[in-house]
Amino acid sequence: MPAWPGLLFGALLGLLPLVASADQIVSAAYAGPTARYQHGVFGETEEWGALAFELSSGQRMILRLPETRVFEDIAPRLIDVDGDGGAKMIVVETDIALGARLAIYDEAGLVAATPFIGQTHRWLAPIGGADLDGDGLMELAYIDRPHLARLLRVWRFENGALIEVAQAEGLTNHRFGDADISGGLRDCGEGPEMITADTRWSRTIASRLVGDKIESRVLSEDVDFAAALACQLP
């Protein structure tokens, strides 16, 4: 495979495949490792300065952030947020002075984003994206400051913007220094649920978006994300 133009060694790791129509994004990966923002939520102080992606036409492109920002994340998520059949890239983008935000990019650039948290070294951990309430529109969910505020927030993509629809306290999906973000989304036949832990990291929690509220229930008195996501915890 030819090298991506301008990418540093290792930037092709973690490509995510997706079937799409012509001239749609089919894979994406972070690139351009940088130490200009040393937060270390994943146990090291290197983040990403660029986003590399490939279109189904074969064209390969790279988006580079300004020096005041990084991608503070594991991998881009490819999600069709507007129902047009093509994926957008969902990323955690961090401003060195203002902290993290959840952002949506397509091949032309930024589509929409939540506000930055507002303070340096403040981060968010994505859960995933789905039509969480069955209204035909896509919602994106994340934990706002999983090590501090532990706040589940759900945003709906509508008319080209992200609009917050609900939030709930007392939930988390990441411990500082862990290499991965835990939990995620599942659908065990009764609609999508957001899988997280409680604040003490002692119980597995399932949460649903019901109207403009989040309803949560305990799945297990210990933390077992694999069993929850495999629908082994009802």
N, C-alpha and C positions, 0 to 999 in steps of 0.2 A: 504494500500500500504506500503511495507517495506520501511524503511528509506534509503536514499542515504548514502553510506559509507562516514563518515567524514564530512557531511554537518552540518552547523549551523542552528538553528531554523529559519524557514521562507524561506529557500532556494528553496523550491519546488514551491513557488508562481510564476505564470506567465509562466508556461510551454506552449509551442506552438506546437500543433499537426500537423503532416504532414504524408500523406500516402506515404510509400516508400517500396522498395523491401527488401529482406532479408539482414540483417546486414548493414542497412543504418540508419542514424540518424533520429529519429522520433520525438524527443522533446529535448528542451534545456532550461536552465535557468541559470542566474548568481547565484553564491553562495559565501559563505565566506565573509560577509560584513566586511569592514575594514575602519578605519579612517586614514590610513597612508598617504593619499593624499587628502588634504582638499581644493578642488577647489570650490565645491558648485554650479555647473551650474544648478542643479535641485532643488536648494533651501535648500539643506542639505549638510553635509560634509562627508557622508559615501558613499564609492564606493564598488566595488566587487573585491575579490582576486582570484576567481575561476570560472570555467565554468563547469557546470554539464550537462550531456546529456545521453540519452538512445537510444540504438540501437533496431531495430525491432526484434532482437533475444531475447530481454529482458535484455541484459547486460547493466549495468549502470556504467558510468565512470565519472571521474572528472579530470579536468585539472587545476592545480594551477599555478598562475603566480609567478615569483620571487618577492621579497620584494620591488623591485624598480619599479614595474608596477602594474596597476589596470585596471579593465574594467570600463570605465566611460560612462555608457550607461543605457538604460531602460530595454531592453531585446534583446537577440540574435535574428537575423533574419535567417530563414532557407530558403536557395535559392539554386537551382541546377545551379551552375555557369558554369559547363562544359558540360551539356547535357548528363550526364551518368545515369540520372534517380535517383540519390541520392543527398540529400541536403547537403550543407556545411553550417557552422555557420558563419555569417557575424557579426562582433563585432567592437566596438570602444575600442581600447586598448591604454592606456596612460602610457608613461614612465614619471616618476616623474620629470626628468630633461629635457626631450625632447618634452613633450606634446603628443598629440594624433596622432593615425594613424588608418586607416580602415584596418582590418585584416580578413582573411579567414582561418577558422580552419576546419579540418575534424577529424575523430576519431583517426587518427595517430598524429595529431598536426598541426602546422602552415603550410598552403598551400601557401599563398602569402599575401603581405601587401603593402600598400602605404608607402612612407617615413614618419617618424614622422615629425610633423610640425616644430620642432626644438627649442622650448622654453617652459619652464614650464608654466602651467596654460593657455595653448592654446589648443582649443578643436575643434572638427568637429561634425556636426549633420547629420546623414544619411537621405537620401530621400528614397532610395530603389534600387532594382535591376531588370532589364528587358533587353530584346533585344531592345534598344532604337532606333536603326536606321535600323532594319530589315535585318541585314547582317548575322544573324544566330549565332552571338556571344553575350554573356551577358555583359552588362555594369552595373556598380555600380555608383551611384551618391550621393554626399553629399555636404553640405555647409561647406566650410573651414572657421573657426572662425566666426560663425554666429553673434557674438556680436561686431566684430572688422572689419575683412577684408570683410565679407559678399560675399564670392566668391563661386559660383556654379562650382564644378569640376566633370567631368565624366571620369571614368576609365573603360577600356575594359579588361576582363579576357581572355587572349590568350596565348597559349603555357605555361600554368602554372604560368603566371605572370600577374600583373596588370599594364596596360600601359595607361597613361593619353592621352585622345583623344580630350578634349575640356574643356573650362572654360568660365565663364561669370561673370561679376561684378554686384553688386547692388541688390543681392537677399539674403534672409534669411529665416529660418524656426524655429528659436528659440529665445526667449528673456531670458536673464539671470535670473535664479530663477524659470522659469516655470517648472512644474513637467513633462511635456510631450514635445516631438518633434512634431511640427505641419507639416501640408502638407503631401506630399507623391507622389505616382504615380497613374495615372488614364489612362484608355483607353476608350474613348467614341465612338469607332468605326473607328477612323482614326489614330490609332497608339498611343503608350504611350506618355504621357506628364508628366513633373515634375511640381508639384504644390508647390509654395512658396509664400512668401510675398515680397514686395519691402523693401528697407532699412528703410523706415519710418514706416513700419508696417501699411500702409494705403491702399494698393491695393493688390488684389489677382492676381498672375502672373502664366501663364502656359508657360513652356519652352520645346522645342523639340530639339533633336539632329539631325542635318541635315548635313551629311558629317562630316567634322571636326569642325563644328560650332554649337553654341547653338542659336536658334531663340526663342525670348520671346515675349509674347503679354499680354496685360492687360485683365483679365477676368471680374474684378469688381473694382469699385472705393472704395470699402471697403474690409475688410478681412473676407472671408467666406469660410474657408477650407472645411467644411462639404458639402456645396452646390457644390463647385468645384469638389470634389472627387466623388460626386453622379451624376456628369454630368448634374447638373442643371444650370451651368454657361457655355454656349457654347463658 
